[in-house]
Amino acid sequence: MSSKSDKKKPLVPSLRFPEFREAGAWEVKRLGEIFQERTERDSSSLELLSVTMSEGVVKTSQLDRKNNASSDLSNYKNVYPNDIVYNSMRMWQGASGVSQWQGIVSPAYTVITPISTQKPFFWAYYFKHTENIEKFSRYSQGVTSDTWSLKFPAFSSIKIPVPTKADEQQKIAHCLSSLDEVIGLESHKLDALKNLKKGLMQQLFPQEVA
């Protein structure tokens, strides 16, 4: 006979917005029930996109690095606004993000699109949650971390708790994006203060005469 302590506790966040406290527990679903892979290829002159660890999906032309794209783009994958793109070999490090643009990405990336009422930006944050990063590591295939790869078939089999209401996803995404905006503003202030300090040091100390 099983005791009450043997029963699993409902999957409810320890911090929850008041309007969702009566919404019940989050449901466990496979990612394949939530996302489908976008496999379209297009060799037309669409914007080339990349995925970075810090900024998610960005235009490759804006990156301060060499463009290593092949001259033959026929095998590159289509991306549409609100698609999520992840680096198949670095998903276990959190290399993913939501695209704001229509474009194409290298075959090294996996493009997924939410089914139904899912909120992409909620998932962009959720995919960087520590427990999910650990799941991506376990499901990545390869002998060493240098060769680990998380393709869609393995990705789609991962089980993950999901809010039952799309409005709760939206609220969580909005909360976290608001914090990101504050962090961005504070970072700009910090950079300005560092530049001010650097300028003052140049003026407050004498320059040696050669």
NULO-523622 format. One record per residue (C-alpha): x, y, z; residue number from 1. Coordinates in Angstrom, 1 decimal. Layout:
REM NULO-523622
<rec><c1>X</c1><c2>Y</c2><c3>Z</c3><sekol>NUM</sekol></rec>
...
This chain:
REM NULO-523622
<rec><c1>0.0</c1><c2>0.0</c2><c3>0.0</c3><sekol>1</sekol></rec>
<rec><c1>1.3</c1><c2>3.4</c2><c3>-0.9</c3><sekol>2</sekol></rec>
<rec><c1>1.3</c1><c2>6.2</c2><c3>1.7</c3><sekol>3</sekol></rec>
<rec><c1>0.4</c1><c2>9.8</c2><c3>1.1</c3><sekol>4</sekol></rec>
<rec><c1>4.0</c1><c2>10.7</c2><c3>1.1</c3><sekol>5</sekol></rec>
<rec><c1>4.6</c1><c2>8.5</c2><c3>-1.9</c3><sekol>6</sekol></rec>
<rec><c1>2.2</c1><c2>10.6</c2><c3>-4.1</c3><sekol>7</sekol></rec>
<rec><c1>3.8</c1><c2>13.1</c2><c3>-6.3</c3><sekol>8</sekol></rec>
<rec><c1>3.2</c1><c2>16.7</c2><c3>-5.4</c3><sekol>9</sekol></rec>
<rec><c1>1.4</c1><c2>18.8</c2><c3>-8.0</c3><sekol>10</sekol></rec>
<rec><c1>3.7</c1><c2>20.7</c2><c3>-10.3</c3><sekol>11</sekol></rec>
<rec><c1>3.0</c1><c2>24.3</c2><c3>-9.1</c3><sekol>12</sekol></rec>
<rec><c1>5.6</c1><c2>27.1</c2><c3>-9.1</c3><sekol>13</sekol></rec>
<rec><c1>6.5</c1><c2>28.4</c2><c3>-5.6</c3><sekol>14</sekol></rec>
<rec><c1>5.9</c1><c2>31.9</c2><c3>-6.9</c3><sekol>15</sekol></rec>
<rec><c1>2.8</c1><c2>32.5</c2><c3>-9.0</c3><sekol>16</sekol></rec>
<rec><c1>0.8</c1><c2>35.5</c2><c3>-10.1</c3><sekol>17</sekol></rec>
<rec><c1>-2.4</c1><c2>35.8</c2><c3>-8.1</c3><sekol>18</sekol></rec>
<rec><c1>-4.8</c1><c2>35.4</c2><c3>-11.0</c3><sekol>19</sekol></rec>
<rec><c1>-3.3</c1><c2>31.9</c2><c3>-11.7</c3><sekol>20</sekol></rec>
<rec><c1>-3.2</c1><c2>30.5</c2><c3>-8.2</c3><sekol>21</sekol></rec>
<rec><c1>-6.5</c1><c2>28.7</c2><c3>-8.8</c3><sekol>22</sekol></rec>
<rec><c1>-5.5</c1><c2>27.5</c2><c3>-12.3</c3><sekol>23</sekol></rec>
<rec><c1>-4.3</c1><c2>24.2</c2><c3>-11.1</c3><sekol>24</sekol></rec>
<rec><c1>-1.0</c1><c2>22.4</c2><c3>-11.6</c3><sekol>25</sekol></rec>
<rec><c1>1.2</c1><c2>22.6</c2><c3>-14.7</c3><sekol>26</sekol></rec>
<rec><c1>0.8</c1><c2>19.6</c2><c3>-17.1</c3><sekol>27</sekol></rec>
<rec><c1>3.7</c1><c2>17.4</c2><c3>-18.1</c3><sekol>28</sekol></rec>
<rec><c1>3.9</c1><c2>17.2</c2><c3>-21.9</c3><sekol>29</sekol></rec>
<rec><c1>6.5</c1><c2>16.1</c2><c3>-24.5</c3><sekol>30</sekol></rec>
<rec><c1>8.0</c1><c2>18.9</c2><c3>-26.4</c3><sekol>31</sekol></rec>
<rec><c1>6.8</c1><c2>17.1</c2><c3>-29.6</c3><sekol>32</sekol></rec>
<rec><c1>3.3</c1><c2>17.9</c2><c3>-28.4</c3><sekol>33</sekol></rec>
<rec><c1>4.1</c1><c2>21.6</c2><c3>-28.2</c3><sekol>34</sekol></rec>
<rec><c1>6.5</c1><c2>22.2</c2><c3>-31.2</c3><sekol>35</sekol></rec>
<rec><c1>6.9</c1><c2>21.0</c2><c3>-34.7</c3><sekol>36</sekol></rec>
<rec><c1>10.1</c1><c2>21.2</c2><c3>-36.7</c3><sekol>37</sekol></rec>
<rec><c1>10.2</c1><c2>23.6</c2><c3>-39.6</c3><sekol>38</sekol></rec>
<rec><c1>12.2</c1><c2>21.9</c2><c3>-42.4</c3><sekol>39</sekol></rec>
<rec><c1>11.5</c1><c2>24.2</c2><c3>-45.3</c3><sekol>40</sekol></rec>
<rec><c1>14.5</c1><c2>25.2</c2><c3>-47.5</c3><sekol>41</sekol></rec>
<rec><c1>14.8</c1><c2>28.3</c2><c3>-49.5</c3><sekol>42</sekol></rec>
<rec><c1>17.8</c1><c2>29.4</c2><c3>-51.6</c3><sekol>43</sekol></rec>
<rec><c1>16.4</c1><c2>32.9</c2><c3>-52.2</c3><sekol>44</sekol></rec>
<rec><c1>18.1</c1><c2>36.1</c2><c3>-51.0</c3><sekol>45</sekol></rec>
<rec><c1>16.6</c1><c2>36.1</c2><c3>-47.5</c3><sekol>46</sekol></rec>
<rec><c1>18.3</c1><c2>37.6</c2><c3>-44.4</c3><sekol>47</sekol></rec>
<rec><c1>21.0</c1><c2>35.3</c2><c3>-43.0</c3><sekol>48</sekol></rec>
<rec><c1>20.4</c1><c2>34.7</c2><c3>-39.2</c3><sekol>49</sekol></rec>
<rec><c1>22.5</c1><c2>33.3</c2><c3>-36.4</c3><sekol>50</sekol></rec>
<rec><c1>22.0</c1><c2>32.3</c2><c3>-32.8</c3><sekol>51</sekol></rec>
<rec><c1>24.1</c1><c2>33.7</c2><c3>-30.0</c3><sekol>52</sekol></rec>
<rec><c1>24.3</c1><c2>32.7</c2><c3>-26.4</c3><sekol>53</sekol></rec>
<rec><c1>23.5</c1><c2>36.2</c2><c3>-25.0</c3><sekol>54</sekol></rec>
<rec><c1>21.2</c1><c2>37.7</c2><c3>-27.6</c3><sekol>55</sekol></rec>
<rec><c1>19.4</c1><c2>34.8</c2><c3>-29.1</c3><sekol>56</sekol></rec>
<rec><c1>18.6</c1><c2>35.1</c2><c3>-32.8</c3><sekol>57</sekol></rec>
<rec><c1>20.3</c1><c2>38.0</c2><c3>-34.5</c3><sekol>58</sekol></rec>
<rec><c1>21.1</c1><c2>39.1</c2><c3>-38.1</c3><sekol>59</sekol></rec>
<rec><c1>24.4</c1><c2>37.6</c2><c3>-39.1</c3><sekol>60</sekol></rec>
<rec><c1>25.4</c1><c2>40.9</c2><c3>-40.7</c3><sekol>61</sekol></rec>
<rec><c1>25.3</c1><c2>42.7</c2><c3>-37.3</c3><sekol>62</sekol></rec>
<rec><c1>27.8</c1><c2>40.3</c2><c3>-35.7</c3><sekol>63</sekol></rec>
<rec><c1>31.4</c1><c2>41.4</c2><c3>-35.4</c3><sekol>64</sekol></rec>
<rec><c1>32.8</c1><c2>38.3</c2><c3>-36.8</c3><sekol>65</sekol></rec>
<rec><c1>33.6</c1><c2>36.6</c2><c3>-40.1</c3><sekol>66</sekol></rec>
<rec><c1>30.7</c1><c2>35.3</c2><c3>-42.1</c3><sekol>67</sekol></rec>
<rec><c1>31.4</c1><c2>31.6</c2><c3>-42.6</c3><sekol>68</sekol></rec>
<rec><c1>28.2</c1><c2>30.9</c2><c3>-44.5</c3><sekol>69</sekol></rec>
<rec><c1>28.5</c1><c2>28.6</c2><c3>-47.6</c3><sekol>70</sekol></rec>
<rec><c1>28.2</c1><c2>30.2</c2><c3>-51.0</c3><sekol>71</sekol></rec>
<rec><c1>25.5</c1><c2>27.6</c2><c3>-51.7</c3><sekol>72</sekol></rec>
<rec><c1>22.5</c1><c2>28.5</c2><c3>-49.5</c3><sekol>73</sekol></rec>
<rec><c1>20.1</c1><c2>25.9</c2><c3>-51.0</c3><sekol>74</sekol></rec>
<rec><c1>20.3</c1><c2>23.7</c2><c3>-47.9</c3><sekol>75</sekol></rec>
<rec><c1>19.7</c1><c2>26.5</c2><c3>-45.4</c3><sekol>76</sekol></rec>
<rec><c1>16.5</c1><c2>26.4</c2><c3>-43.4</c3><sekol>77</sekol></rec>
<rec><c1>13.7</c1><c2>28.9</c2><c3>-43.5</c3><sekol>78</sekol></rec>
<rec><c1>12.9</c1><c2>30.9</c2><c3>-40.3</c3><sekol>79</sekol></rec>
<rec><c1>9.8</c1><c2>33.0</c2><c3>-39.7</c3><sekol>80</sekol></rec>
<rec><c1>8.9</c1><c2>35.6</c2><c3>-37.0</c3><sekol>81</sekol></rec>
<rec><c1>8.2</c1><c2>33.8</c2><c3>-33.7</c3><sekol>82</sekol></rec>
<rec><c1>10.0</c1><c2>30.7</c2><c3>-34.7</c3><sekol>83</sekol></rec>
<rec><c1>12.5</c1><c2>29.4</c2><c3>-32.1</c3><sekol>84</sekol></rec>
<rec><c1>15.9</c1><c2>28.5</c2><c3>-33.4</c3><sekol>85</sekol></rec>
<rec><c1>18.5</c1><c2>26.6</c2><c3>-31.5</c3><sekol>86</sekol></rec>
<rec><c1>22.0</c1><c2>25.5</c2><c3>-32.1</c3><sekol>87</sekol></rec>
<rec><c1>21.8</c1><c2>21.7</c2><c3>-32.2</c3><sekol>88</sekol></rec>
<rec><c1>25.3</c1><c2>21.3</c2><c3>-30.9</c3><sekol>89</sekol></rec>
<rec><c1>25.0</c1><c2>24.0</c2><c3>-28.1</c3><sekol>90</sekol></rec>
<rec><c1>21.4</c1><c2>23.6</c2><c3>-27.0</c3><sekol>91</sekol></rec>
<rec><c1>22.8</c1><c2>22.0</c2><c3>-23.8</c3><sekol>92</sekol></rec>
<rec><c1>24.5</c1><c2>25.4</c2><c3>-23.1</c3><sekol>93</sekol></rec>
<rec><c1>21.4</c1><c2>27.5</c2><c3>-23.8</c3><sekol>94</sekol></rec>
<rec><c1>22.1</c1><c2>28.6</c2><c3>-27.4</c3><sekol>95</sekol></rec>
<rec><c1>18.5</c1><c2>29.3</c2><c3>-28.5</c3><sekol>96</sekol></rec>
<rec><c1>16.1</c1><c2>32.2</c2><c3>-29.1</c3><sekol>97</sekol></rec>
<rec><c1>13.0</c1><c2>33.6</c2><c3>-30.8</c3><sekol>98</sekol></rec>
<rec><c1>13.4</c1><c2>35.1</c2><c3>-34.3</c3><sekol>99</sekol></rec>
<rec><c1>12.0</c1><c2>38.5</c2><c3>-34.9</c3><sekol>100</sekol></rec>
<rec><c1>12.7</c1><c2>38.2</c2><c3>-38.6</c3><sekol>101</sekol></rec>
<rec><c1>12.1</c1><c2>36.1</c2><c3>-41.7</c3><sekol>102</sekol></rec>
<rec><c1>15.3</c1><c2>34.7</c2><c3>-42.9</c3><sekol>103</sekol></rec>
<rec><c1>17.4</c1><c2>31.5</c2><c3>-43.2</c3><sekol>104</sekol></rec>
<rec><c1>19.8</c1><c2>29.7</c2><c3>-40.9</c3><sekol>105</sekol></rec>
<rec><c1>22.6</c1><c2>27.2</c2><c3>-41.3</c3><sekol>106</sekol></rec>
<rec><c1>21.6</c1><c2>23.5</c2><c3>-41.4</c3><sekol>107</sekol></rec>
<rec><c1>23.5</c1><c2>23.3</c2><c3>-38.1</c3><sekol>108</sekol></rec>
<rec><c1>20.5</c1><c2>24.9</c2><c3>-36.4</c3><sekol>109</sekol></rec>
<rec><c1>17.1</c1><c2>23.4</c2><c3>-35.6</c3><sekol>110</sekol></rec>
<rec><c1>14.1</c1><c2>25.5</c2><c3>-36.3</c3><sekol>111</sekol></rec>
<rec><c1>10.9</c1><c2>24.8</c2><c3>-34.3</c3><sekol>112</sekol></rec>
<rec><c1>7.5</c1><c2>26.5</c2><c3>-34.4</c3><sekol>113</sekol></rec>
<rec><c1>5.0</c1><c2>26.5</c2><c3>-31.6</c3><sekol>114</sekol></rec>
<rec><c1>1.7</c1><c2>24.6</c2><c3>-32.0</c3><sekol>115</sekol></rec>
<rec><c1>-1.6</c1><c2>26.2</c2><c3>-31.1</c3><sekol>116</sekol></rec>
<rec><c1>-1.6</c1><c2>29.0</c2><c3>-28.5</c3><sekol>117</sekol></rec>
<rec><c1>2.0</c1><c2>28.6</c2><c3>-27.1</c3><sekol>118</sekol></rec>
<rec><c1>3.9</c1><c2>31.8</c2><c3>-26.4</c3><sekol>119</sekol></rec>
<rec><c1>7.3</c1><c2>31.7</c2><c3>-28.0</c3><sekol>120</sekol></rec>
<rec><c1>9.0</c1><c2>34.2</c2><c3>-25.7</c3><sekol>121</sekol></rec>
<rec><c1>7.9</c1><c2>32.2</c2><c3>-22.6</c3><sekol>122</sekol></rec>
<rec><c1>9.6</c1><c2>29.2</c2><c3>-24.1</c3><sekol>123</sekol></rec>
<rec><c1>12.7</c1><c2>31.2</c2><c3>-25.0</c3><sekol>124</sekol></rec>
<rec><c1>13.1</c1><c2>31.9</c2><c3>-21.3</c3><sekol>125</sekol></rec>
<rec><c1>12.0</c1><c2>28.5</c2><c3>-20.2</c3><sekol>126</sekol></rec>
<rec><c1>14.6</c1><c2>26.8</c2><c3>-22.4</c3><sekol>127</sekol></rec>
<rec><c1>17.4</c1><c2>28.6</c2><c3>-20.4</c3><sekol>128</sekol></rec>
<rec><c1>16.1</c1><c2>27.3</c2><c3>-17.1</c3><sekol>129</sekol></rec>
<rec><c1>18.7</c1><c2>25.2</c2><c3>-15.3</c3><sekol>130</sekol></rec>
<rec><c1>16.6</c1><c2>22.0</c2><c3>-15.1</c3><sekol>131</sekol></rec>
<rec><c1>15.8</c1><c2>22.2</c2><c3>-18.8</c3><sekol>132</sekol></rec>
<rec><c1>19.4</c1><c2>22.8</c2><c3>-19.8</c3><sekol>133</sekol></rec>
<rec><c1>20.2</c1><c2>19.6</c2><c3>-17.8</c3><sekol>134</sekol></rec>
<rec><c1>17.6</c1><c2>17.7</c2><c3>-19.8</c3><sekol>135</sekol></rec>
<rec><c1>19.0</c1><c2>19.0</c2><c3>-23.1</c3><sekol>136</sekol></rec>
<rec><c1>22.4</c1><c2>17.7</c2><c3>-21.9</c3><sekol>137</sekol></rec>
<rec><c1>21.0</c1><c2>14.2</c2><c3>-21.1</c3><sekol>138</sekol></rec>
<rec><c1>19.2</c1><c2>13.9</c2><c3>-24.4</c3><sekol>139</sekol></rec>
<rec><c1>22.0</c1><c2>15.3</c2><c3>-26.6</c3><sekol>140</sekol></rec>
<rec><c1>23.8</c1><c2>12.5</c2><c3>-28.6</c3><sekol>141</sekol></rec>
<rec><c1>27.5</c1><c2>12.2</c2><c3>-29.0</c3><sekol>142</sekol></rec>
<rec><c1>30.6</c1><c2>10.7</c2><c3>-27.5</c3><sekol>143</sekol></rec>
<rec><c1>32.0</c1><c2>13.9</c2><c3>-25.9</c3><sekol>144</sekol></rec>
<rec><c1>30.6</c1><c2>17.4</c2><c3>-25.2</c3><sekol>145</sekol></rec>
<rec><c1>32.4</c1><c2>18.6</c2><c3>-28.3</c3><sekol>146</sekol></rec>
<rec><c1>30.2</c1><c2>16.4</c2><c3>-30.5</c3><sekol>147</sekol></rec>
<rec><c1>26.9</c1><c2>16.5</c2><c3>-28.5</c3><sekol>148</sekol></rec>
<rec><c1>23.9</c1><c2>17.2</c2><c3>-30.7</c3><sekol>149</sekol></rec>
<rec><c1>20.2</c1><c2>17.6</c2><c3>-30.0</c3><sekol>150</sekol></rec>
<rec><c1>18.2</c1><c2>16.9</c2><c3>-33.1</c3><sekol>151</sekol></rec>
<rec><c1>14.4</c1><c2>17.3</c2><c3>-33.2</c3><sekol>152</sekol></rec>
<rec><c1>13.5</c1><c2>13.6</c2><c3>-32.7</c3><sekol>153</sekol></rec>
<rec><c1>15.4</c1><c2>13.5</c2><c3>-29.4</c3><sekol>154</sekol></rec>
<rec><c1>14.2</c1><c2>17.1</c2><c3>-28.5</c3><sekol>155</sekol></rec>
<rec><c1>10.6</c1><c2>16.1</c2><c3>-29.1</c3><sekol>156</sekol></rec>
<rec><c1>10.7</c1><c2>13.2</c2><c3>-26.7</c3><sekol>157</sekol></rec>
<rec><c1>11.7</c1><c2>15.4</c2><c3>-23.7</c3><sekol>158</sekol></rec>
<rec><c1>9.0</c1><c2>15.8</c2><c3>-21.0</c3><sekol>159</sekol></rec>
<rec><c1>8.5</c1><c2>19.2</c2><c3>-19.5</c3><sekol>160</sekol></rec>
<rec><c1>5.9</c1><c2>20.9</c2><c3>-17.2</c3><sekol>161</sekol></rec>
<rec><c1>3.7</c1><c2>23.4</c2><c3>-19.0</c3><sekol>162</sekol></rec>
<rec><c1>1.2</c1><c2>26.1</c2><c3>-17.8</c3><sekol>163</sekol></rec>
<rec><c1>-2.3</c1><c2>25.1</c2><c3>-18.7</c3><sekol>164</sekol></rec>
<rec><c1>-3.2</c1><c2>28.7</c2><c3>-19.6</c3><sekol>165</sekol></rec>
<rec><c1>-1.5</c1><c2>30.6</c2><c3>-22.4</c3><sekol>166</sekol></rec>
<rec><c1>-2.1</c1><c2>33.8</c2><c3>-20.4</c3><sekol>167</sekol></rec>
<rec><c1>0.2</c1><c2>32.6</c2><c3>-17.7</c3><sekol>168</sekol></rec>
<rec><c1>2.9</c1><c2>31.9</c2><c3>-20.2</c3><sekol>169</sekol></rec>
<rec><c1>2.5</c1><c2>35.5</c2><c3>-21.5</c3><sekol>170</sekol></rec>
<rec><c1>2.6</c1><c2>37.0</c2><c3>-18.0</c3><sekol>171</sekol></rec>
<rec><c1>5.8</c1><c2>35.1</c2><c3>-17.1</c3><sekol>172</sekol></rec>
<rec><c1>7.5</c1><c2>36.2</c2><c3>-20.4</c3><sekol>173</sekol></rec>
<rec><c1>6.4</c1><c2>39.8</c2><c3>-19.8</c3><sekol>174</sekol></rec>
<rec><c1>7.8</c1><c2>39.8</c2><c3>-16.3</c3><sekol>175</sekol></rec>
<rec><c1>11.2</c1><c2>38.5</c2><c3>-17.3</c3><sekol>176</sekol></rec>
<rec><c1>11.5</c1><c2>40.7</c2><c3>-20.4</c3><sekol>177</sekol></rec>
<rec><c1>10.7</c1><c2>43.8</c2><c3>-18.2</c3><sekol>178</sekol></rec>
<rec><c1>13.6</c1><c2>42.8</c2><c3>-15.9</c3><sekol>179</sekol></rec>
<rec><c1>15.8</c1><c2>42.4</c2><c3>-19.0</c3><sekol>180</sekol></rec>
<rec><c1>15.0</c1><c2>45.9</c2><c3>-20.0</c3><sekol>181</sekol></rec>
<rec><c1>16.0</c1><c2>47.2</c2><c3>-16.6</c3><sekol>182</sekol></rec>
<rec><c1>19.2</c1><c2>45.2</c2><c3>-16.7</c3><sekol>183</sekol></rec>
<rec><c1>20.0</c1><c2>46.6</c2><c3>-20.2</c3><sekol>184</sekol></rec>
<rec><c1>19.5</c1><c2>50.2</c2><c3>-19.0</c3><sekol>185</sekol></rec>
<rec><c1>21.7</c1><c2>49.6</c2><c3>-15.9</c3><sekol>186</sekol></rec>
<rec><c1>24.3</c1><c2>48.1</c2><c3>-18.1</c3><sekol>187</sekol></rec>
<rec><c1>24.4</c1><c2>51.2</c2><c3>-20.3</c3><sekol>188</sekol></rec>
<rec><c1>24.7</c1><c2>53.4</c2><c3>-17.2</c3><sekol>189</sekol></rec>
<rec><c1>27.6</c1><c2>51.2</c2><c3>-16.0</c3><sekol>190</sekol></rec>
<rec><c1>29.4</c1><c2>51.4</c2><c3>-19.3</c3><sekol>191</sekol></rec>
<rec><c1>28.9</c1><c2>55.2</c2><c3>-19.2</c3><sekol>192</sekol></rec>
<rec><c1>30.4</c1><c2>55.4</c2><c3>-15.7</c3><sekol>193</sekol></rec>
<rec><c1>33.4</c1><c2>53.2</c2><c3>-16.8</c3><sekol>194</sekol></rec>
<rec><c1>34.1</c1><c2>55.5</c2><c3>-19.7</c3><sekol>195</sekol></rec>
<rec><c1>33.8</c1><c2>58.5</c2><c3>-17.4</c3><sekol>196</sekol></rec>
<rec><c1>36.3</c1><c2>57.0</c2><c3>-15.0</c3><sekol>197</sekol></rec>
<rec><c1>38.7</c1><c2>56.2</c2><c3>-17.8</c3><sekol>198</sekol></rec>
<rec><c1>38.5</c1><c2>59.8</c2><c3>-19.1</c3><sekol>199</sekol></rec>
<rec><c1>39.0</c1><c2>61.2</c2><c3>-15.6</c3><sekol>200</sekol></rec>
<rec><c1>42.0</c1><c2>59.0</c2><c3>-15.0</c3><sekol>201</sekol></rec>
<rec><c1>43.6</c1><c2>60.3</c2><c3>-18.3</c3><sekol>202</sekol></rec>
<rec><c1>43.1</c1><c2>63.9</c2><c3>-17.1</c3><sekol>203</sekol></rec>
<rec><c1>43.8</c1><c2>63.5</c2><c3>-13.4</c3><sekol>204</sekol></rec>
<rec><c1>47.3</c1><c2>62.0</c2><c3>-13.9</c3><sekol>205</sekol></rec>
<rec><c1>50.1</c1><c2>63.6</c2><c3>-15.9</c3><sekol>206</sekol></rec>
<rec><c1>51.2</c1><c2>62.2</c2><c3>-19.1</c3><sekol>207</sekol></rec>
<rec><c1>54.9</c1><c2>61.2</c2><c3>-19.3</c3><sekol>208</sekol></rec>
<rec><c1>57.0</c1><c2>63.1</c2><c3>-21.8</c3><sekol>209</sekol></rec>
<rec><c1>58.9</c1><c2>60.8</c2><c3>-24.1</c3><sekol>210</sekol></rec>
